[in-house]
Amino acid sequence: MSGILLILQFILAILITTIVLLQKSSSIGLGAYSGSNESLFGAKGPAGFLAKLTFGLGLLFVINTIALSYLYVQDSKKSVIDGTNIPTATQQDSLPSSEPLAPQAPVVPTKPESN
C-alpha cells in the first residue's frame, strides 16, 4: 500500500510543479518597481481553473503525505523477526532429535549360582 502512495506522491509533485509553472504571474516578481498595480490575486481573483486545480492537487499532496507518514510509522513498529518462522522452545522440544539413539544392549537377569 505504501508503494502505491509513494508513486502517487511523485506524480502529484510533478503535476503541481507543472501547473504552477503554467500559471501567469500576477506581478513582475517580488514587487519589483515599487510594487504591483494589481490586487493580491490579480484582476480575476482566485477563481481561475488553474488556481482551483493547484489548490486541489496541493490538498491531495498534503493528505497523501500524512497517509505515508502514518504507514511508515506503523511499519517501523514491526520487527524483521516478526515475519520469520522461528520455532519456539516448546516446538523445539517436540521435534525429533537429529542424532539417532545408540542401540541399547538387552539386560539379561542373572540367577545366583547354587553350590
C-alpha positions in Angstrom: 0.0 0.0 0.0 2.8 2.4 0.8 4.4 1.7 -2.6 1.3 2.9 -4.4 1.1 6.0 -2.2 4.8 6.7 -2.8 4.3 6.6 -6.6 1.2 8.8 -6.2 3.3 11.3 -4.2 5.8 11.6 -7.1 3.1 12.0 -9.6 1.4 14.7 -7.5 4.7 16.6 -7.1 5.3 16.6 -10.9 1.7 17.7 -11.6 1.8 20.5 -9.0 5.2 21.8 -10.4 3.8 21.7 -13.9 0.5 23.5 -13.0 2.3 26.2 -11.1 4.7 26.8 -14.0 1.8 27.2 -16.4 0.2 29.9 -14.4 0.7 33.5 -15.3 2.3 35.5 -12.5 0.3 38.4 -11.2 3.3 40.7 -10.9 6.8 41.2 -12.2 8.2 39.3 -9.3 8.8 40.2 -5.6 7.2 43.6 -6.1 9.8 45.0 -8.4 9.4 48.6 -9.5 7.8 49.6 -6.2 5.0 47.0 -6.1 2.3 45.8 -8.4 -0.7 47.7 -9.6 -2.9 44.6 -9.3 -4.7 43.3 -6.2 -3.5 40.3 -4.2 -4.9 37.7 -6.5 -4.9 39.7 -9.8 -7.9 41.2 -11.5 -9.9 37.9 -11.8 -9.4 36.7 -8.3 -8.5 33.1 -7.3 -11.5 31.7 -9.3 -9.4 30.5 -12.3 -9.3 26.9 -13.3 -5.5 26.6 -12.7 -5.8 28.1 -9.2 -8.5 25.7 -8.3 -6.5 22.8 -9.7 -3.4 23.9 -7.8 -5.4 24.0 -4.6 -6.9 20.6 -5.1 -3.6 19.0 -6.0 -1.9 20.6 -3.1 -4.6 19.3 -0.7 -4.2 15.8 -2.2 -0.4 16.1 -1.8 -0.8 17.0 1.9 -3.3 14.2 2.6 -1.0 11.7 0.8 2.0 12.9 2.8 0.1 12.3 6.1 -1.0 8.9 5.0 2.5 7.9 4.0 3.9 9.1 7.3 1.2 7.1 9.2 2.0 3.9 7.2 5.8 4.3 7.7 5.3 4.7 11.5 3.2 1.6 11.6 5.8 -0.4 9.5 8.7 0.8 11.8 6.9 -0.7 14.8 7.2 -4.2 13.3 10.4 -6.2 13.7 12.1 -8.2 11.0 11.9 -11.2 13.3 8.1 -11.0 13.4 7.9 -12.2 9.8 10.2 -15.2 10.2 9.1 -18.8 11.2 11.5 -19.4 14.1 10.2 -22.3 16.3 9.6 -21.5 19.9 11.1 -23.5 22.8 8.1 -25.8 23.1 8.1 -26.5 19.4 11.8 -27.4 19.6 11.2 -29.9 22.4 8.5 -31.7 20.4 10.7 -32.0 17.2 12.6 -35.3 16.8 16.3 -35.3 17.6 18.6 -35.3 14.6 21.0 -37.6 16.4 20.0 -41.3 16.3 19.9 -43.0 19.6 22.5 -45.8 20.1 21.0 -49.2 20.5 20.9 -50.5 24.0 22.2 -53.9 24.9 19.5 -56.1 26.4 19.7 -56.6 30.1 19.7 -60.3 31.0 18.8 -61.1 34.5 21.3 -63.4 36.2 20.4 -66.2 38.6 22.5 -66.7 41.6 24.5 -69.8 41.3 23.9 -72.6 43.8 26.8 -74.6 45.2 
